[in-house]
Amino acid sequence: MAVALIPALAFAPASNANQSPVGCTGSNPVVRFATETMNQLDSFVRPGDSIVLGARISNMGSSACDLSEISVTVRLPASDGTPGEVRTLASDVDLAGGAAVEGFTEGAPYVVDLDEGIFNAPLSISWQATVHGGDQDTVISGEGTGLEIKLTRPRTSLQIEADRYSGGPPLTVGFTYSLTNQSPASNTGVGGPSLAPGGTGGLRDLLSDAACAPLVYQSGDQPSLVGEPALDPGETWKFTCSRTFLLPGTYESQPLITGSSSVDSRPWPQPASGFIPVTVFGSDLTITKSHEGDLLAGGSGTYEVLVSNSGSLASTGTVTVTDQIPEGLTVTAISGEGWNCDLATASCSRADSLPVGGSFPPVIVDVTVADDPPSLVTNVATVSGGGESVAAGTNNDASDPTKIRKPTQPEPPKGNVFKVVGSTSLGNGMVSLKVRVPGAGILIVDDAKKIDLVRATRKKTRKSGNVKVVLKANRQLRRTLARSGASRKVKIRVSFTAAGNPPNVSPISAFRQVTFDLRPPA
């Protein structure tokens, strides 16, 4: 959109040439790039930056004639830095004498794309207009003041070496990080940019790793007579870190550069991913336990126990699940497809192998509630066996807090009509959930454990039935997915509050493990 800087006098040139306005003596328009374009190119830019293209047309002077059919074009640089494509910014523009207009930025921006080794390129602007200055209209043209694209190419390489890449838990691994500034100097003699540390952990805190902390600086900074320490072109700084892995699985470094360029003060580009992962061998059994709604004193309820394998090897040997029933509850039945269950001990076992990423069919535990139970009990289930190491046993129990109401308290919606029916990974960090709700109310889906992995999603329901909810990975989870290149399971909580529920009636909730992935589904 063009923005008039000085009000233009309305004029309508006739089909025959005429002097407009009467008494004007000619025009000498000035055309240049728009202020927004000039501001962007006033400093260094980087490959891939988008440059807004716009123009300012000025037809000033106390005796300037009106202009019509004004066109403005720019010549973009070719990839080798020489003049290239011509692009039209404005055409068929009218401008009265004594007026100016700026804008014409609606077109596509120029995306900086110059060959390796090219650090400067011209950006020129041209114009043409018809002057209404007398009996004969005159077509004039000219060149505006051009701009220069000045490029900076901040670049680092990062090598991460481990003193071992595999083993059984507990596995202690020492990492060495070598970060080299490979920023090239320009062909005009301007040196490459330095990486100025931006962390809070000291003068050389410019590298961290979400998979290992803290990183300790060891060597590489060359003495400087002025300024704070910075990773200068050609320098390699070394850092070390040690981590003990307790749980089986595959772990990949997740490095993050925290610093800025000395040339443009913008954040430094992040290093490439694809580092050699560390594999901790073994199965890793995990367990989740859930129920639906509140229990009622003197009534009954049902728990669901799910065993999964998040390790790097399939389970071996017998797997045993034990339900530790709290005071106030009594087990009346326990069963599960493929499980051998004992009601007296509230336990189930099986000896078949559980593959990596898989889950056994759930164990269903039916209970009765005492007539005068506590208002809140916690049901705990544990899993053991499967050939996992002792170190991998840190996630072998699951707690399920349960509220118990007295018969005189208001009854929440029936749990048997609230259920997470299924989940589907959509790729691009999104998961689709299908939830059955009992009626009108509010459905909320969020993290069950660690915060900030998924975006809390809230949806209003109008009636009972199945509801579709799309859950999105948050920035932290998306960063993890991008760096690992693999999927990740996240435990989520799905809660429903019926419309008109009294404040003392808690929402009904269910828990579910869903898989997030940036890759599209197969």
C-alpha positions in Angstrom: 0.0 0.0 0.0 1.3 3.5 -0.9 1.1 6.1 1.8 0.9 9.8 0.7 3.4 11.9 2.5 2.1 15.3 1.2 -1.5 15.6 0.0 -1.6 15.1 -3.8 -3.7 17.5 -5.8 -6.4 15.8 -7.7 -6.0 16.0 -11.4 -7.3 14.2 -14.4 -5.1 14.7 -17.5 -7.2 14.9 -20.6 -6.7 12.7 -23.6 -5.0 15.7 -25.2 -1.8 17.0 -23.7 -2.1 20.0 -21.3 -0.3 21.9 -18.7 -1.3 20.7 -15.2 -1.4 22.6 -13.1 -1.5 25.8 -15.1 1.7 27.7 -14.8 3.9 24.6 -13.9 7.4 24.6 -15.3 8.3 20.9 -15.3 9.1 18.1 -13.0 12.3 16.5 -11.7 11.0 13.6 -9.6 13.2 11.8 -7.0 12.7 8.1 -6.6 14.5 6.0 -4.0 13.9 2.9 -2.0 11.3 3.0 0.9 12.6 3.8 4.4 11.8 0.2 5.5 14.0 -1.2 2.7 16.8 1.2 3.6 16.6 0.4 7.3 16.9 -3.3 6.6 20.0 -2.9 4.4 21.6 -0.3 6.6 23.3 -3.2 8.4 24.5 -6.7 7.5 22.1 -9.3 6.4 22.3 -13.1 6.3 21.5 -15.8 3.7 17.7 -16.5 3.8 16.8 -13.0 5.2 13.7 -11.5 3.6 14.1 -7.9 2.4 10.9 -5.8 2.0 11.0 -4.0 -1.4 9.3 -0.6 -1.5 9.8 2.8 -3.0 9.4 6.5 -2.3 8.4 8.9 -5.2 8.7 12.6 -4.6 7.4 15.2 -7.1 8.3 18.3 -5.0 8.8 22.0 -6.0 6.5 25.0 -6.0 6.2 24.8 -9.8 6.3 21.1 -10.3 3.9 19.6 -13.0 1.6 16.7 -12.4 2.9 13.2 -13.2 1.0 10.2 -14.5 1.7 6.6 -15.6 4.6 6.4 -13.1 6.3 3.0 -13.0 9.1 1.9 -10.7 11.2 -1.2 -11.1 14.1 -2.7 -9.1 16.8 -4.9 -10.4 17.6 -7.7 -8.0 21.1 -9.4 -7.8 21.7 -12.7 -9.4 23.1 -15.5 -7.2 26.7 -14.5 -8.3 26.2 -10.9 -7.2 25.8 -9.4 -10.6 22.6 -7.5 -11.7 19.8 -10.0 -12.3 16.0 -10.1 -12.4 14.0 -6.9 -12.9 10.8 -6.6 -10.7 8.1 -4.0 -11.0 7.2 -2.3 -7.7 4.7 0.3 -9.0 2.9 1.0 -12.3 0.3 3.5 -13.6 0.7 5.8 -10.6 -0.5 9.4 -10.7 1.2 12.1 -8.5 0.4 15.8 -8.3 3.0 18.4 -8.3 4.3 19.2 -4.8 3.4 15.7 -3.5 5.2 12.6 -2.4 4.2 9.0 -1.8 5.9 6.0 -0.2 5.0 2.4 0.0 4.4 -0.1 -2.8 5.5 -3.0 -0.5 2.7 -5.4 -1.3 4.9 -7.6 -3.6 6.9 -10.6 -2.6 10.1 -9.7 -0.6 13.6 -10.5 -1.9 15.0 -13.5 -0.1 18.8 -13.2 0.1 20.3 -16.0 -1.9 23.9 -15.4 -3.0 26.5 -17.9 -3.9 29.1 -19.0 -1.4 31.9 -16.5 -1.4 29.7 -13.6 -2.4 29.3 -11.0 0.3 28.2 -7.8 -1.6 25.6 -7.3 -4.3 23.9 -4.2 -5.8 20.1 -3.4 -5.6 19.1 -0.7 -8.1 15.9 1.2 -8.7 14.6 2.8 -11.9 11.5 4.9 -12.8 9.6 6.3 -15.8 6.8 8.9 -15.8 4.7 11.2 -18.1 5.0 14.9 -17.3 2.0 17.1 -18.0 3.9 20.4 -18.6 2.5 22.0 -21.7 1.2 21.3 -25.2 3.2 18.2 -25.5 3.3 15.6 -22.7 6.8 14.4 -22.0 8.0 10.9 -21.0 10.9 11.0 -18.7 12.9 8.3 -16.9 15.8 7.9 -14.5 17.7 6.0 -11.9 17.2 6.3 -8.2 19.8 5.9 -5.5 20.7 2.2 -5.2 21.5 0.2 -2.2 24.2 -2.4 -1.4 23.5 -5.8 0.2 26.2 -6.6 2.7 26.3 -10.2 3.7 27.6 -11.9 6.9 27.8 -15.7 7.2 28.1 -16.8 10.8 29.0 -20.4 10.9 30.2 -23.0 13.4 30.9 -26.7 13.3 30.3 -28.9 16.4 31.8 -32.3 17.1 30.6 -34.3 20.1 32.6 -37.3 21.1 31.7 -39.9 23.8 34.1 -42.2 25.6 31.6 -44.9 25.1 28.4 -45.2 23.0 26.7 -48.2 24.4 26.4 -50.5 27.4 24.1 -51.6 30.2 22.7 -49.4 32.9 24.0 -47.7 34.9 26.1 -46.3 32.1 28.4 -43.4 32.8 29.5 -41.5 29.7 32.0 -38.7 29.3 31.4 -36.2 26.4 33.8 -33.8 24.7 32.4 -30.9 22.7 34.6 -29.1 20.1 32.9 -25.9 18.8 34.8 -24.2 15.9 34.0 -20.8 14.4 34.1 -21.4 10.6 32.7 -18.0 9.6 34.4 -16.9 6.4 35.9 -13.4 5.9 34.3 -11.3 3.1 36.0 -10.7 -0.2 36.3 -7.0 0.7 38.6 -7.7 3.6 36.0 -7.6 6.4 36.7 -10.3 8.9 34.2 -13.0 9.8 32.0 -12.6 12.8 32.9 -13.7 16.3 30.5 -15.6 18.6 29.9 -13.6 21.7 28.8 -15.8 24.7 25.3 -15.0 25.9 24.8 -17.6 28.7 24.6 -16.8 32.4 27.2 -19.3 33.6 30.4 -17.3 33.0 32.4 -15.5 30.4 32.6 -18.5 28.1 29.1 -19.8 28.6 28.0 -20.2 24.9 27.1 -23.9 24.6 24.7 -26.1 26.5 23.2 -29.6 26.0 19.7 -30.6 27.1 21.0 -34.2 27.3 23.9 -33.4 29.6 24.7 -30.7 32.1 26.7 -28.7 33.0 29.1 -28.2 30.2 32.5 -27.2 31.6 34.9 -25.1 29.4 38.3 -26.6 29.0 40.4 -24.8 26.4 40.6 -22.9 23.1 40.1 -19.2 23.8 43.1 -17.2 22.5 44.2 -14.2 24.5 42.7 -10.9 23.5 43.8 -7.4 24.4 40.4 -5.9 24.3 36.8 -6.9 25.0 35.2 -10.0 26.6 36.1 -13.5 25.5 34.5 -14.5 22.2 34.9 -17.5 19.9 36.8 -15.8 17.0 37.0 -17.2 13.5 39.3 -20.2 13.4 39.1 -20.8 17.1 37.9 -24.1 18.6 36.6 -24.2 22.2 36.4 -27.5 24.0 33.9 -28.4 26.7 33.3 -31.6 28.7 30.3 -33.1 30.4 29.6 -36.4 32.2 26.2 -38.2 32.6 25.1 -41.5 34.2 22.3 -43.1 32.2 20.0 -45.2 34.5 17.2 -46.1 32.1 17.6 -48.2 28.9 17.0 -46.3 25.7 18.6 -44.2 23.0 19.9 -40.8 23.9 21.0 -38.1 21.5 22.8 -34.9 22.3 20.7 -31.7 22.1 23.2 -28.9 21.9 22.2 -25.2 22.0 24.3 -22.2 21.2 23.6 -19.2 23.4 25.3 -16.3 22.0 25.3 -13.6 19.3 27.3 -12.4 16.3 29.7 -9.6 16.8 28.7 -8.2 13.4 24.9 -7.9 13.6 24.2 -8.8 17.3 21.7 -11.3 16.2 21.5 -14.8 17.7 24.0 -17.2 16.4 22.7 -20.0 14.1 22.2 -23.4 15.8 24.5 -26.3 15.0 23.3 -29.2 12.8 21.7 -32.2 14.4 22.5 -35.9 13.7 25.0 -36.7 16.4 25.9 -40.3 17.3 23.5 -41.4 20.0 24.3 -43.3 23.2 22.4 -46.5 23.5 21.7 -48.0 27.0 20.8 -51.7 26.5 18.0 -53.4 28.2 14.2 -53.4 28.6 12.6 -50.6 30.7 9.2 -51.5 32.0 6.9 -48.6 32.8 3.5 -48.6 34.3 0.4 -46.3 34.4 -2.7 -46.6 36.5 -6.0 -44.8 36.0 -9.7 -44.8 36.9 -12.7 -42.7 35.8 -14.4 -40.3 38.1 -14.9 -40.3 41.8 -15.7 -43.4 43.8 -18.8 -43.6 46.1 -18.7 -44.8 49.7 -20.4 -48.2 49.7 -20.1 -48.5 46.0 -17.7 -50.0 43.5 -15.1 -48.9 41.0 -12.6 -50.1 38.3 -8.9 -49.4 37.8 -6.9 -49.9 34.6 -3.2 -50.8 34.8 -1.0 -50.6 31.7 2.5 -51.9 31.3 4.8 -50.6 28.5 8.4 -51.1 27.4 10.3 -47.8 26.8 13.7 -49.5 26.7 16.0 -50.5 23.8 15.5 -54.3 24.0 12.4 -56.5 24.3 11.6 -57.8 27.8 12.7 -61.3 28.8 11.3 -63.6 31.5 8.3 -63.1 33.8 6.7 -59.8 34.2 4.6 -59.3 37.4 2.1 -56.5 38.2 1.0 -56.0 41.8 -1.8 -53.7 43.0 -1.3 -52.3 46.4 -4.9 -51.6 47.5 -5.2 -48.8 50.0 -7.4 -48.9 53.1 -11.0 -48.4 52.3 -10.9 -50.4 49.1 -11.2 -54.2 48.6 -10.3 -56.0 45.4 -13.2 -58.2 44.1 -11.7 -59.2 40.7 -8.5 -58.8 38.8 -7.9 -60.0 35.2 -6.4 -59.1 31.9 -6.0 -60.8 28.4 -2.9 -63.0 28.5 -2.3 -62.4 32.3 -2.3 -65.1 35.0 -3.9 -63.3 38.0 -4.3 -64.1 41.7 -7.1 -62.4 43.5 -5.6 -63.1 47.0 -2.4 -61.2 46.2 -3.9 -58.7 43.8 -1.2 -59.6 41.3 -0.8 -60.8 37.7 2.1 -62.2 35.7 3.0 -63.3 32.2 6.2 -64.6 30.6 5.9 -63.6 26.9 8.2 -60.9 25.5 7.2 -57.3 25.3 8.7 -55.5 22.3 10.3 -52.1 22.4 7.6 -49.4 22.4 4.8 -51.9 23.0 2.3 -52.4 25.7 0.6 -55.5 27.2 -3.2 -55.7 27.3 -4.4 -53.8 30.4 -5.0 -55.4 33.8 -8.5 -54.6 35.0 -8.9 -54.3 38.8 -12.5 -54.2 40.3 -12.9 -52.9 43.8 -15.6 -52.2 46.4 -15.6 -49.2 48.6 -16.1 -49.3 52.4 -19.1 -47.6 53.9 -17.0 -45.1 55.8 -13.7 -44.7 53.8 -11.2 -41.9 53.7 -12.2 -39.0 51.4 -8.9 -39.5 49.4 -7.0 -42.7 48.9 -4.0 -43.5 46.6 -3.9 -46.7 44.7 -0.4 -47.8 43.8 0.6 -50.4 41.2 4.1 -51.8 40.6 5.7 -53.8 37.8 8.8 -56.0 38.1 10.8 -58.5 36.1 11.1 -58.5 32.3 14.9 -58.7 32.5 15.3 -55.0 33.3 18.3 -53.9 35.4 18.0 -52.6 38.9 18.9 -49.1 37.7 15.9 -49.2 35.3 13.5 -49.7 38.2 13.0 -46.0 39.0 9.8 -45.8 36.9 8.3 -49.1 38.0 5.4 -47.8 40.1 2.4 -45.6 39.4 0.1 -43.8 41.8 -3.5 -43.0 41.2 -5.1 -40.6 43.7 -8.8 -41.3 44.1 -11.5 -39.1 45.6 -14.3 -40.9 47.5 -17.6 -39.1 48.0 -20.3 -39.8 50.6 -23.7 -40.7 49.2 -25.1 -37.3 50.3 -22.6 -35.4 48.1 -23.6 -34.4 44.5 -22.9 -37.0 41.9 -20.6 -36.1 39.0 -21.3 -37.4 35.5 -21.2 -41.2 35.2 -17.7 -42.4 34.5 -18.8 -45.0 32.0 -19.7 -42.3 29.5 -16.4 -40.5 29.8 -13.6 -42.2 28.0 -10.5 -41.6 25.8 -11.5 -43.6 22.8 -8.3 -43.4 20.9 -5.3 -41.3 19.7 -3.7 -40.8 16.4 -0.3 -39.1 15.7 -0.7 -36.6 12.9 2.9 -35.7 12.5 4.2 -32.1 12.7 4.1 -32.3 16.5 0.3 -32.9 16.7 -1.9 -35.7 18.1 -5.6 -36.2 17.5 -7.7 -37.5 20.4 -11.2 -38.9 20.3 -12.9 -38.5 23.7 -16.4 -39.6 24.7 -18.1 -37.1 26.9 -21.3 -37.4 29.0 -22.8 -34.1 28.0 -22.3 -30.4 28.0 -19.3 -29.1 29.8 -15.6 -28.2 29.4 -13.0 -30.7 28.2 -9.3 -29.9 29.1 -6.3 -31.8 27.9 -2.8 -31.1 29.3 0.4 -32.6 30.6 0.0 -35.3 33.2 3.5 -35.0 34.6 6.1 -32.6 33.1 4.8 -29.2 32.3 5.4 -27.3 29.1 5.6 -30.4 26.8 2.2 -29.9 25.3 -0.1 -26.9 24.9 -3.1 -27.1 27.2 -6.2 -27.5 25.0 -9.7 -26.5 26.2 -12.9 -27.3 24.3 -16.5 -26.6 25.1 -18.9 -29.5 24.5 -22.7 -29.1 23.9 -24.0 -32.6 24.2 -22.9 -36.2 24.9 -20.9 -38.1 22.3 -17.5 -38.3 20.8 -15.4 -35.1 20.6 -12.2 -34.6 18.6 -9.4 -32.6 20.1 -6.0 -31.8 18.4 -3.1 -31.6 20.9 0.0 -29.7 19.9 3.6 -30.1 21.1 5.0 -27.1 22.9 8.3 -25.4 21.9 10.4 -27.6 24.3 9.0 -30.8 23.0 9.2 -29.7 19.4 12.9 -28.8 19.9 13.5 -32.3 21.4 11.7 -34.0 18.5 13.7 -32.0 15.9 17.0 -32.8 17.4 16.4 -36.5 18.1 14.6 -37.1 14.8 12.5 -39.7 16.7 9.1 -39.8 18.2 8.4 -39.4 21.9 5.6 -40.7 24.2 4.0 -38.3 26.6 1.5 -39.0 29.3 -1.4 -36.6 29.1 -4.4 -35.9 31.4 -7.9 -35.6 29.9 -10.4 -33.9 32.3 -14.1 -33.1 31.9 -16.2 -30.7 34.0 -19.9 -31.0 33.5 -21.9 -27.8 32.9 -23.4 -26.6 36.2 -21.2 -28.8 38.4 -21.0 -27.6 42.0 -17.5 -26.4 43.1 -17.1 -29.3 45.5 -17.5 -31.9 42.6 -14.2 -32.5 41.0 -13.7 -33.1 37.3 -13.6 -36.6 36.0 -10.2 -37.5 34.5 -8.4 -40.1 32.5 -4.7 -40.5 31.6 -3.2 -41.7 28.3 0.2 -42.1 26.7 0.3 -40.5 23.2 3.1 -40.4 20.7 4.3 -37.1 19.2 6.3 -37.0 16.0 7.5 -34.3 13.6 7.5 -36.8 10.8 4.2 -37.4 8.8 2.5 -40.7 9.7 3.5 -43.6 7.5 
